[in-house]
Amino acid sequence: MNDVGRREPSEPEPEQRPVPHPPAADPRRTALLGLLIAALLVVLGLVLVKALGDAGRLQDCVLSGRSNCAPIDTAPPQ
């Protein structure tokens, strides 16, 4: 006889209880969360582009030999 798949008599039977499934997420909430994440990434990308552009312009100015690339505000204190 083939013993494949047979259990020893001392092994307990596994419980056949159904596994509870978590409630399904609201698709509108998931879509809104995705939209907010995408908008946040766009805003962060624009901030990064502006910061890198400013740094590049300052570097170009300094490398061209100018000494007034980042003017200092000399307005009198109020």
Secondary structure, 3 states (H helix, E strand, C coil): CCCCCCCCCCCCCCCCCCCCCCCCCCHHHHHHHHHHHHHHHHHHHHHHHHHHHHHHHHHHHHHCCCCCCCCCCCCCCC
